[in-house]
Amino acid sequence: MAELNPVHKKDNLRLLRRALRLTQKEFIARFLSSPDGKPMMSIATLSNLESKDGPRLNEVILAVSESLGIDSMLFSMPSEEFAEKIYILLPEDAGRAMKKNSAKKGNISQLLNRLTMYFAEQIFEKRLKKGDKIESDRVLAAKLGVGRSAIREALKVLDVLGMIDIRPGQGTYISNNETNFFIIPLSWSLFLNGSQIDNIVEVRNILEVRAAYLAAERMDEECLGKLYDISHRIHTAYARRDFKDFLDADLEFHICIAESSGNQVIYSMIQTISNLMRHVSGSGMVDEKQLQEIHEEHQKIYGLILAGDSSKAMKAMKEHLDKSTCRYNYR
């Protein structure tokens, strides 16, 4: 299971309700009502919890978990993993319904790509901007030549991913962060196509080599400070032989270099790919010799970036990644 994080709770609660095909009113009736059938929460409160979090979120999650007989900690899983795995852990009748829905993932994936490309084109052509209301599901269905129900399902996914904002009774709006349309589709595609690990690693390596070059060329003081702190943490973890902290800092080291490149797309893509690799790779550590090698390679890369030597920093990163491919098991 991936690393748990409570920030995923509200999104996963909404995912579960929709996967069970329950309206907010039906969800309250099933999970949040007193023995005499009186609702213990208003629809407005539940809607607010699903979209913005709130002090009663844990209360709802505990009630739902107890009713379904599942571990409440599951709601802290990354939403992509929650959506793919939760049906296995639900009671048999609910699990079957969700599994049946998940069989449509391929068609939904294709429609997601079409929708995101459509919205991206609208943004590029200045017909849409962040915060704008989008067309109705009826209009979108007609334009894309698919059923309204399929459009609604795809829009729900885009809402959970943060690309759009579905406001009950008001309509659907472009996220205030319109760059999500150019980054999140990659994330979704990578998680749906985790079998293409070799290709994904190849893309990551190309991006990281370029990031090292740009980081050394840019020499941003704030980013260099963060990189120094992470390098110090790596050194400390190495000295203590703390494999877990070393690996965590290793990931942060690469992401920080991507941030230091000053290229937001490179930074976001490396973040996405790094999160995917957490799901599909082994620990990557075989023995202390490899720990030493990685430590030395990191120190070399950091030193060259600090020195502002773009070409050598790029070369050092390529050598490091080539060796890392042999250390990690991506199958």
C-alpha positions as a printed NumPy array, in Angstrom:
array([[  0.   ,   0.   ,   0.   ],
       [  1.191,   3.492,  -0.803],
       [  2.078,   6.026,   1.853],
       [ -1.013,   7.165,   3.771],
       [ -1.906,  10.838,   3.909],
       [ -5.039,  12.346,   5.523],
       [ -5.316,  14.989,   2.79 ],
       [ -6.864,  12.307,   0.55 ],
       [ -9.803,  11.633,   2.871],
       [-12.369,  14.033,   1.417],
       [-11.637,  12.988,  -2.17 ],
       [-11.844,   9.302,  -1.303],
       [-15.117,   9.79 ,   0.554],
       [-16.568,  11.36 ,  -2.568],
       [-15.094,   8.603,  -4.745],
       [-16.696,   5.931,  -2.58 ],
       [-20.12 ,   7.592,  -2.602],
       [-20.075,   7.917,  -6.366],
       [-18.768,   4.397,  -6.871],
       [-21.688,   3.122,  -4.778],
       [-24.009,   5.132,  -7.048],
       [-25.498,   7.081,  -4.161],
       [-26.663,  10.672,  -4.202],
       [-25.676,  12.741,  -1.197],
       [-29.207,  12.321,   0.169],
       [-29.059,   8.538,  -0.294],
       [-25.577,   8.41 ,   1.228],
       [-26.801,  10.212,   4.348],
       [-29.816,   7.922,   4.569],
       [-27.628,   4.834,   4.406],
       [-24.698,   5.806,   6.591],
       [-25.538,   8.952,   8.538],
       [-29.007,   8.458,   9.952],
       [-30.242,   7.636,  13.441],
       [-31.99 ,   4.301,  14.18 ],
       [-35.381,   5.977,  13.602],
       [-34.232,   7.139,  10.156],
       [-33.625,  10.783,  11.012],
       [-30.68 ,  12.331,   9.08 ],
       [-27.748,  13.204,  11.333],
       [-26.204,  15.54 ,   8.765],
       [-27.516,  17.933,   6.131],
       [-26.755,  17.585,   2.436],
       [-25.036,  20.979,   2.537],
       [-22.694,  19.809,   5.313],
       [-21.795,  16.614,   3.473],
       [-21.21 ,  18.554,   0.246],
       [-18.919,  20.938,   2.099],
       [-16.961,  18.049,   3.645],
       [-16.465,  16.421,   0.231],
       [-15.202,  19.625,  -1.339],
       [-13.401,  21.479,   1.451],
       [-12.872,  19.066,   4.366],
       [-14.069,  20.012,   7.837],
       [-14.159,  19.01 ,  11.524],
       [-16.831,  16.333,  10.973],
       [-14.993,  14.508,   8.177],
       [-13.502,  11.894,  10.51 ],
       [-16.929,  11.314,  12.046],
       [-18.354,  10.499,   8.613],
       [-15.449,   8.264,   7.647],
       [-15.684,   6.294,  10.884],
       [-19.432,   5.807,  10.423],
       [-19.001,   4.628,   6.832],
       [-16.074,   2.345,   7.715],
       [-17.995,   0.734,  10.572],
       [-21.051,   0.176,   8.396],
       [-19.053,  -1.388,   5.544],
       [-16.636,  -3.258,   7.805],
       [-13.494,  -1.71 ,   6.348],
       [-10.429,  -0.041,   7.854],
       [-10.929,   3.727,   8.124],
       [ -7.225,   4.203,   7.259],
       [ -8.039,   3.219,   3.66 ],
       [ -9.439,   6.704,   3.157],
       [ -5.917,   8.091,   3.588],
       [ -4.623,   6.223,   0.517],
       [ -3.778,   8.191,  -2.651],
       [ -7.037,   8.595,  -4.567],
       [ -5.804,   6.76 ,  -7.673],
       [ -4.959,   3.674,  -5.621],
       [ -8.144,   3.966,  -3.556],
       [-10.287,   4.023,  -6.707],
       [ -8.591,   0.922,  -8.122],
       [ -8.439,  -1.206,  -4.968],
       [-11.302,  -0.306,  -2.681],
       [-13.826,  -2.666,  -4.32 ],
       [-11.685,  -5.63 ,  -3.246],
       [-12.079,  -4.667,   0.402],
       [-15.788,  -3.854,   0.381],
       [-18.588,  -6.281,   1.236],
       [-19.252,  -8.689,  -1.616],
       [-22.354,  -6.967,  -3.048],
       [-20.804,  -3.479,  -3.055],
       [-17.495,  -4.858,  -4.285],
       [-19.105,  -6.543,  -7.259],
       [-20.884,  -3.347,  -8.278],
       [-17.676,  -1.317,  -8.104],
       [-15.675,  -3.967,  -9.932],
       [-18.227,  -3.965, -12.727],
       [-17.856,  -0.211, -13.022],
       [-14.069,  -0.47 , -13.026],
       [-14.232,  -2.748, -16.08 ],
       [-15.128,   0.37 , -18.049],
       [-11.829,   2.   , -17.092],
       [-10.386,   1.721, -20.594],
       [-13.33 ,   3.554, -22.193],
       [-13.347,   6.159, -19.44 ],
       [ -9.591,   6.624, -19.906],
       [-10.075,   7.37 , -23.608],
       [-12.893,   9.792, -22.868],
       [-10.798,  11.507, -20.186],
       [ -8.063,  12.117, -22.737],
       [-10.566,  13.536, -25.229],
       [-12.178,  15.784, -22.637],
       [ -8.89 ,  17.124, -21.308],
       [ -7.631,  17.779, -24.84 ],
       [-10.889,  19.575, -25.635],
       [-10.66 ,  21.776, -22.542],
       [ -6.938,  22.395, -23.115],
       [ -7.63 ,  23.587, -26.651],
       [-10.337,  25.912, -25.328],
       [ -7.819,  27.362, -22.867],
       [ -5.094,  27.738, -25.51 ],
       [ -7.527,  29.532, -27.808],
       [ -8.61 ,  31.879, -24.964],
       [-12.211,  30.666, -25.054],
       [-11.852,  29.363, -21.507],
       [ -9.837,  30.508, -18.519],
       [ -9.57 ,  29.455, -14.902],
       [-12.807,  29.744, -12.99 ],
       [-14.999,  29.754, -16.134],
       [-18.161,  27.688, -16.262],
       [-18.017,  24.869, -18.824],
       [-20.741,  23.584, -21.114],
       [-23.438,  21.233, -19.88 ],
       [-23.017,  17.479, -20.074],
       [-25.673,  17.459, -22.818],
       [-23.616,  19.824, -25.006],
       [-20.349,  17.991, -24.307],
       [-21.955,  14.629, -25.111],
       [-23.183,  15.969, -28.444],
       [-19.792,  17.474, -29.329],
       [-17.831,  14.324, -28.443],
       [-20.399,  11.863, -29.776],
       [-20.869,   9.896, -26.548],
       [-23.663,   9.372, -24.043],
       [-24.411,  11.875, -21.309],
       [-23.867,   9.246, -18.611],
       [-20.329,   8.609, -19.902],
       [-19.621,  12.351, -19.879],
       [-20.907,  12.643, -16.323],
       [-18.678,   9.777, -15.155],
       [-15.624,  11.325, -16.82 ],
       [-16.386,  14.739, -15.331],
       [-16.594,  13.176, -11.866],
       [-13.079,  11.796, -12.32 ],
       [-11.772,  15.164, -13.511],
       [-13.416,  16.764, -10.479],
       [-11.641,  14.376,  -8.099],
       [ -8.352,  14.997,  -9.894],
       [ -8.759,  18.734,  -9.389],
       [ -9.088,  19.72 , -13.038],
       [-12.658,  20.955, -12.737],
       [-14.927,  21.988,  -9.896],
       [-18.429,  20.489,  -9.84 ],
       [-20.697,  22.704,  -7.749],
       [-24.066,  21.046,  -7.048],
       [-26.903,  23.242,  -8.255],
       [-24.544,  25.737,  -9.887],
       [-22.681,  23.957, -12.666],
       [-19.16 ,  22.822, -13.486],
       [-16.165,  25.148, -13.632],
       [-12.554,  25.072, -14.773],
       [-10.169,  24.706, -11.845],
       [ -8.552,  27.903, -10.621],
       [ -5.253,  26.208, -11.475],
       [ -5.67 ,  25.719, -15.222],
       [ -2.176,  24.232, -15.554],
       [ -3.738,  21.043, -14.154],
       [ -5.032,  20.4  , -17.654],
       [ -1.511,  19.962, -18.936],
       [ -0.074,  17.993, -16.014],
       [ -2.816,  15.83 , -14.473],
       [ -3.722,  13.972, -17.725],
       [ -0.15 ,  12.654, -17.741],
       [ -0.535,  11.556, -14.132],
       [ -3.786,   9.746, -14.838],
       [ -2.349,   8.097, -17.949],
       [  0.744,   6.895, -16.106],
       [ -1.263,   5.368, -13.269],
       [ -3.564,   3.593, -15.729],
       [ -0.632,   2.291, -17.758],
       [  1.774,   1.243, -15.039],
       [  2.882,  -1.699, -17.174],
       [  4.843,   0.659, -19.421],
       [  7.498,   1.107, -16.777],
       [ 10.49 ,   0.959, -19.131],
       [  9.091,   3.817, -21.233],
       [  8.197,   5.841, -18.152],
       [ 11.707,   5.436, -16.695],
       [ 13.189,   6.509, -20.027],
       [ 11.096,   9.694, -20.042],
       [ 11.99 ,  10.408, -16.419],
       [ 15.698,  10.047, -17.134],
       [ 15.541,  12.47 , -20.053],
       [ 13.718,  15.031, -17.9  ],
       [ 16.045,  14.653, -14.911],
       [ 19.182,  15.065, -17.016],
       [ 17.794,  18.275, -18.463],
       [ 16.672,  19.425, -15.009],
       [ 20.216,  19.065, -13.663],
       [ 21.548,  21.169, -16.54 ],
       [ 18.981,  23.925, -15.964],
       [ 19.419,  23.869, -12.172],
       [ 23.168,  24.483, -12.505],
       [ 22.581,  27.179, -15.103],
       [ 19.885,  28.985, -13.123],
       [ 21.552,  28.903,  -9.683],
       [ 18.454,  29.979,  -7.736],
       [ 19.509,  30.797,  -4.169],
       [ 16.344,  29.564,  -2.484],
       [ 16.375,  26.263,  -4.351],
       [ 20.079,  25.798,  -3.687],
       [ 19.357,  26.236,   0.016],
       [ 16.714,  23.525,  -0.11 ],
       [ 19.063,  21.278,  -2.061],
       [ 21.756,  21.805,   0.563],
       [ 19.364,  20.804,   3.356],
       [ 18.33 ,  17.646,   1.502],
       [ 21.953,  16.754,   0.72 ],
       [ 22.812,  17.148,   4.402],
       [ 19.898,  14.885,   5.307],
       [ 21.127,  12.276,   2.815],
       [ 24.605,  12.451,   4.329],
       [ 23.22 ,  12.038,   7.853],
       [ 21.003,   9.11 ,   6.849],
       [ 23.968,   7.495,   5.12 ],
       [ 26.152,   7.877,   8.196],
       [ 23.428,   6.299,  10.35 ],
       [ 22.648,   3.605,   7.767],
       [ 19.024,   4.713,   7.965],
       [ 17.809,   3.191,   4.708],
       [ 14.251,   4.547,   4.912],
       [ 15.243,   8.149,   5.535],
       [ 17.977,   7.838,   2.902],
       [ 15.449,   6.696,   0.276],
       [ 12.945,   9.376,   1.238],
       [ 15.634,  12.053,   0.986],
       [ 16.827,  10.544,  -2.294],
       [ 13.387,  11.116,  -3.795],
       [ 13.279,  14.674,  -2.431],
       [ 16.755,  15.327,  -3.886],
       [ 15.603,  14.543,  -7.415],
       [ 12.34 ,  16.467,  -7.07 ],
       [ 14.219,  19.479,  -5.668],
       [ 16.57 ,  19.488,  -8.659],
       [ 13.516,  19.443, -10.925],
       [ 12.102,  22.418,  -9.007],
       [ 15.478,  24.164,  -9.244],
       [ 15.316,  23.883, -13.039],
       [ 12.733,  26.652, -13.064],
       [ 10.651,  24.684, -15.568],
       [  7.229,  24.021, -14.017],
       [  6.325,  21.301, -16.517],
       [  9.536,  19.351, -15.854],
       [  8.965,  19.758, -12.116],
       [  5.352,  18.544, -12.247],
       [  6.114,  15.62 , -14.546],
       [  8.987,  14.392, -12.387],
       [  6.753,  14.634,  -9.322],
       [  4.113,  12.551, -11.083],
       [  6.563,   9.913, -12.271],
       [  8.25 ,   9.727,  -8.87 ],
       [  4.889,   9.06 ,  -7.216],
       [  4.204,   6.31 ,  -9.729],
       [  7.577,   4.681,  -9.089],
       [  6.723,   4.494,  -5.397],
       [  3.844,   2.216,  -6.343],
       [  5.648,  -0.104,  -8.744],
       [  9.309,  -0.267,  -7.719],
       [ 11.069,  -2.301,  -5.124],
       [ 13.014,  -0.665,  -2.343],
       [ 15.985,  -0.284,  -4.646],
       [ 18.495,  -1.024,  -1.92 ],
       [ 20.419,  -4.272,  -2.082],
       [ 23.489,  -3.693,   0.042],
       [ 25.594,  -1.015,   1.723],
       [ 27.909,  -0.786,  -1.258],
       [ 25.059,   0.562,  -3.362],
       [ 24.109,   2.924,  -0.549],
       [ 27.642,   4.321,  -0.685],
       [ 27.563,   4.603,  -4.475],
       [ 24.311,   6.559,  -4.454],
       [ 25.589,   8.841,  -1.705],
       [ 28.748,   9.623,  -3.671],
       [ 26.832,  10.175,  -6.894],
       [ 24.45 ,  12.591,  -5.174],
       [ 27.333,  14.534,  -3.645],
       [ 28.929,  14.851,  -7.082],
       [ 25.718,  16.109,  -8.693],
       [ 25.092,  18.588,  -5.89 ],
       [ 28.665,  19.903,  -6.079],
       [ 28.463,  20.466,  -9.823],
       [ 25.106,  22.253,  -9.567],
       [ 26.517,  24.426,  -6.783],
       [ 29.519,  25.191,  -8.982],
       [ 27.211,  26.204, -11.839],
       [ 28.764,  23.669, -14.224],
       [ 25.733,  22.777, -16.358],
       [ 27.407,  20.336, -18.717],
       [ 29.11 ,  18.304, -16.007],
       [ 26.023,  18.335, -13.791],
       [ 24.009,  16.955, -16.7  ],
       [ 26.613,  14.262, -17.354],
       [ 26.792,  13.296, -13.664],
       [ 23.007,  12.985, -13.477],
       [ 22.948,  10.765, -16.576],
       [ 25.601,   8.482, -15.104],
       [ 23.69 ,   8.308, -11.811],
       [ 20.405,   7.421, -13.518],
       [ 22.009,   4.799, -15.734],
       [ 23.412,   3.093, -12.649],
       [ 20.14 ,   3.498, -10.741],
       [ 18.255,   1.636, -13.458],
       [ 20.302,  -1.433, -12.559],
       [ 19.733,  -0.974,  -8.817],
       [ 15.964,  -0.727,  -8.853],
       [ 13.47 ,  -3.417,  -9.701],
       [ 10.651,  -1.839, -11.721],
       [  8.85 ,  -5.073, -12.551]])
